[in-house]
């Protein structure tokens, strides 16, 4: 029996110092992509199963 408090496989908590580094890198990459004319899109977090089959 698995604990309800465990995260699903391939998910992990990111603590503040590492989260800050990740966010700074993400920001730099997004800013660089923007200089090349790339646009930001936000895909949906969930999909209907039928659309994936």
Protein Blocks (a to p, Z undefined) as FASTA:
>chain_A
ZZfkbccehiacddfklmmmmmmmmmmmmmmmmmnopacddddfbdcfklmZZ
